[in-house]
Amino acid sequence: MSLTPVTDPASYLARHLGPDNTEQQALLNALGYSSLDALIDAAIPADIRANQVSSIGEPLSEVEAQAKLRSYASKNVVLKSFYGQGYSDTLTPPVIRRGVVEDAGWYTAYTPYQPEISQGRLEALLNFQTMVSELTGLPVSNASLLDEASAVAEAVGLMSRAQKKGRRVILDARLHPQVLGVAAERARAIDLEVEITELSDDLVGEDLVGVVIAYPGTEGDISDPRAIIEGIHSRGGLATMVTDPLSLLLLTSPGELGADIAVGSSQRFGVPMFFGGPHAAYMAVADKLKRQMPGRLVGVSVDAEGYPAYRLALQTREQHIRRERATSNICTAQALLAVTASMYAVYHGPQGLKNIAERIHGLAVDFAATVSGVEGVELSNRTFFDTVTVKTAGRAQEITDALAEAGYLVRPVDADKVSVSFGESATSGDVEQLAAAFGATSVVEGDAATAIPDTLVRAELPLTHPIFNQIHSETQMMRYLRTLADKDLALDRTMIPLGSCTMKLNPTAGMESITWPEFANIHPYAPDSQTAGWRELIHELEDWLATLTGYAKVSVQPNAGSQGELAGLLAIRRYHVANGDTERDICLVPASAHGTNAASATLANLRVVVVATAEDGSINLDDLDAKLEQHGERVAAIMITYPSTHGVFEDTVRTVCEKVHAAGGQVYIDGANMNALTGLAQPGQFGGDVSHLNLHKTFTIPHGGGGPGVGPVAVAEHLIPFLPTDPNEAVPEDAAPGDRGVPITATNYGSAGVLPISWSYIAMTGTEGLASATAHAILTANYLAKELKDSFPILYTGANDLVAHECILDLRALTDASGVSAADVAKRLVDFGFHAPTLAFPVAGTLMVEPTESEDLAELDRFIEAMRTIRAEIQEIIDGKVEYEDSVIRHAPYTSFSVTRDEWEYKFSRQQAAFPVAELRKNKYFPPVRRLDEAYGDRNLVCSCPPPEAFDYSDEDDTEN
Ligand SMILES: Cc1ncc(COP(=O)(O)O)c(C=O)c1O
C-alpha cells in the first residue's frame, strides 16, 4: 500500500491527523526521509508486511457516518424496559449526561496515576467509593470493576486467596443466570469446585472457600441471609452478597448482615443500559480483606505542604508491580461510568435516592397486588424490592409478546414465569397496562409494608457525608463538574504522551451517537427482533477488525484489554485440551510484558515462565530456546507484544512465532500496540494465533479516566470454537472443557454502548486512512526521539535507528549523575502543562513517550521545548551550580498559591518555578496540589471522603493577613 498524502482537507482523516501535509514534510525532512513510504519501509521489517491489508470500503465523511449510524439506530426498537436481570431503566440527569459522559474534560482523561493533575476525577471516584461503602455497610470499597458478573468472579477469587484453604465455592442458584455463567467458569478455570444450589438447604462440608448470596434474587425475591452467613463463617468460609445498590436504600446493608464482601452494578445510578455496557461494577469489603481486594482504590494522602490530597492507594497490589502475584488483572475498569454513578448519588442525595427507591417499590407493590387477584396467575415471590415474578401456566411468551406490542419489554423467565422489574421512569399508568396483560381489569393499591421482610428493613438513611447533601440544584452540579474537571489535565488541554496507552483523538462524530436513545436505551437481553441495528453494526465492526488484524474471527465481548487476554488464553487452554494436550500449562511471558499479561495467565491457570530480554531490547532468542527446551511439552503459549513494549519493531518476530509453534505452543500477540500496525501489517498473518485489541487505544474509544474499555479477542480459524460464548446460554451438563468457549462478561457484546465510536473511526478513515494514521504515529514518535535523543538517550531503537510508535527515554545515567529521577521529571512536566509520559514501564528509571498521530507539530515542539528545558535544569545540578535538594525539579509541581504567597523559601525564582518558558504566559495550568506524599497515604489508609474540616486550608499565618 502506498501512503498517499491527504488530498481533502475537510475529510475526517485530515481532522484526525495532527500534522497536515506541510508539517508531515517538515517532520520527514527532520528525519531525512523523502516520503512516508520511505520512512515506513525503513522502520517496519519487510517480512511482516508481506500481506496487503484488504480494503474495508471508501471512507465516509462525518455527515455520512452519522447518517449510517442513524440508520443502524433506527433498526433498533426501543420499548419501555421492565426486563430487569441486572439492567434497569434509569434516568441520566441531563446535567450529568452533558457534563460528564459528553464532556471531553471527563471522557478524555487518563487513569489517575499522576495524582497532582487528577484531583478532580480522584475526588469523583472517592465519592463513588464512599457511596458504595455507605450503601453496603462495608468499610472499604474499590473504584469500580468491569461488570457485575466478572465482579462476582473477582469476589470468588478474593475469597479463595484470602482463605488459602478449601476448593469448594457455593453459588446461590438465585443469582442472575449471566452471573452464574461467568463466575462459575472463572472459578472452574482456577480449579475451584463450584456448587450451584438453593441456599435454603444447610451448608455442608468443612472445605468451603465461601458462598455467594443473591440479595435480591434474579426473580426479585428477598430472603434473610443471616443464617447462611453464620453457617459459612462457622465453617471458616467467607460470604459475598450480590446487591442492587438502589434496593439498599430500603434494605439492611450487607455489612450489617455480616457479609465480608458486597458486589454489584451501579448501572441504575443514571447510566443507560447501553445494550449491555459499559457500566461500573463495585466491590466493598470488610477491613481484613482490603489489602487483597482487586481493582483500583482511591485514598487520601497529603501533599508536600501537608494539605490533604487524593491518590491511588495500595498500588503495589496491582498487576503493574506484582504481575502474576497481583490481586487481579484489572487495569482499565469503567471509571467514567463510576464517575457518572457517583454524580447521580451526589445530585439526588440520600433522600432523593430513597424517594426514587420508594416510588419504584410502591409501583411494584401495586403491580403485585393487582395481578395477584387475577385468576389463573400466581405470584412467584411475595417479598421483593422492584421485581415481581408472575406464574402464568404456560402463557409467559404470549404475555411477553402482547406487552411488546403495547410497547413494554418484560422478561419471560421460562415457559410459565414472567418477571416485571420497575425502573425510574415507570408510572402508575404503566402498572395498569402491564397488569392488564395478565388479565387484571383495575389497579389495586398494595401495602408497601409487606413486600420487604421486617427483619430486613433498613433503619438508617445512608450517605451522610456532606458531599451527598449539598449539590442538588442544576447550577451547583454544573459548577461542581466544571470545578473538578478544571483541576485535571485531560486530552482536551494537552497532549498526553503516555507510551503504551495511546491517548489519541476520540472522534466527536462517533461520541455523539452513544447517547442516542435508540442505542443507549436498549436492554442487553432484548429479543433479536428489537436489536437488529445494534447487531448489524457490531458484526460489521467485528468483520472489519478481523480484516485489519488478519484473523478469522473477532468477538467484542471482552470489556477491557485484560479480559481479551483472559478470553484468548482460555481459548488456547481449551484448544490444547481438545487436542488431548492437557499437560500444556505454561505461558512464556517476556520480561518486558505489560503486567496484565502475567496476571491474566494466572487467572487462566497457566504458570508464568519469564523469557529474558536481549541487550537490544528484543526477546532473547537463546533464552527462548532454553525455555522451550526445558518446558517444550508443557508450553501452552507465548504472549508477546508487537511492536514490543520497548517501542521497537523486532525483526525476529516471525522466528519467535515459528519456534513456539514448533514446540507445540500457541502464539498470543498482545494487540495493545496495533496502532503501530493497523493498515500496514497483520498479527494474524505474521504468526499470531490470537490477539486482543484495545479499542480504547487504537480504535479511539476514549480512555474515560480509566475506562470504558473494550478488548476484542481475535482468533485464527482453529480457535473459533473457543471464542467467548453467550453468558446466558446454559452449558450442557456433559460439556467438557475442550468442547467450547466460556463467557467472559455479563453480556454477549460487552461494552456495546461505545462500539459506535470505533465503528465511526474506521468507517471515516478506511483502510488507507488507517495506514496513514499508523504511519503518522510512527513519524511523530521518531521525530520526538530524534529531537530528544541528545538530551535523553533513547533506550532502544530498531532497524535504521528508528523506533516504532513510541520511544523510551533513559534517565538512569542522569539520575546517577544528578539525583533527578524519572518521577521528578514527570512532576516537573506538570509545570509546563503536560501530563507525564509513562513512568517506569516497561523499564524502571525511564519515561516512555507516545505522541500518537493526532498531535500537530506545534504541540510536539512544545513538548520538546519542555523536555529540553528540564534537561538544562538537570545540567545545572550536574555542573554543581545547584544542589538537587534545592533544585526547581525536586520540589515540582507548584500550585498558584505556593508561588504567590508572601513567603518564598526556595533558591530559584517564582518565575522559574511557574513560568519556565515564555509560552506559558499565554496559557498556564496550575495543579491544585503540590507533590503527593506517596508513602503516607498507604500507611494511613483512608478510602472514603474525609470530613470537610480536613480541607480547611486556613492557617495561623494566613488568617493574620
Ligand atoms: C501492552 C498492553 N497489554 C495489555 C493492556 C491491558 O489493557 P486494559 O487496560 O484494557 O486492561 C495494556 C494496557 O495499558 C497494554 O498497554
The ligand as an SDF file (V2000), in Angstrom:
LIG
                    3D

 16 16  0  0  0  0  0  0  0  0999 V2000
    0.5940   -3.8420   26.1600 C   0  0  0  0  0  0  0  0  0  0  0  0
   -0.6980   -3.8590   26.9550 C   0  0  0  0  0  0  0  0  0  0  0  0
   -1.3350   -5.0100   27.1700 N   0  0  0  0  0  0  0  0  0  0  0  0
   -2.4650   -5.0760   27.8800 C   0  0  0  0  0  0  0  0  0  0  0  0
   -3.0390   -3.9540   28.4320 C   0  0  0  0  0  0  0  0  0  0  0  0
   -4.2830   -4.0850   29.2740 C   0  0  0  0  0  0  0  0  0  0  0  0
   -5.4040   -3.4670   28.7140 O   0  0  0  0  0  0  0  0  0  0  0  0
   -6.5540   -2.8990   29.6360 P   0  0  0  0  0  0  0  0  0  0  0  0
   -6.0050   -1.7280   30.3540 O   0  0  0  0  0  0  0  0  0  0  0  0
   -7.6510   -2.5260   28.7190 O   0  0  0  0  0  0  0  0  0  0  0  0
   -6.9660   -3.9840   30.5550 O   0  0  0  0  0  0  0  0  0  0  0  0
   -2.4170   -2.7220   28.2440 C   0  0  0  0  0  0  0  0  0  0  0  0
   -2.9980   -1.5170   28.8640 C   0  0  0  0  0  0  0  0  0  0  0  0
   -2.4380   -0.4910   29.0600 O   0  0  0  0  0  0  0  0  0  0  0  0
   -1.2240   -2.6550   27.4710 C   0  0  0  0  0  0  0  0  0  0  0  0
   -0.5940   -1.4970   27.2480 O   0  0  0  0  0  0  0  0  0  0  0  0
  1  2  1  0
  2  3  1  0
  2 15  2  0
  3  4  2  0
  4  5  1  0
  5  6  1  0
  5 12  2  0
  6  7  1  0
  7  8  1  0
  8  9  2  0
  8 10  1  0
  8 11  1  0
 12 13  1  0
 12 15  1  0
 13 14  2  0
 15 16  1  0
M  END
$$$$
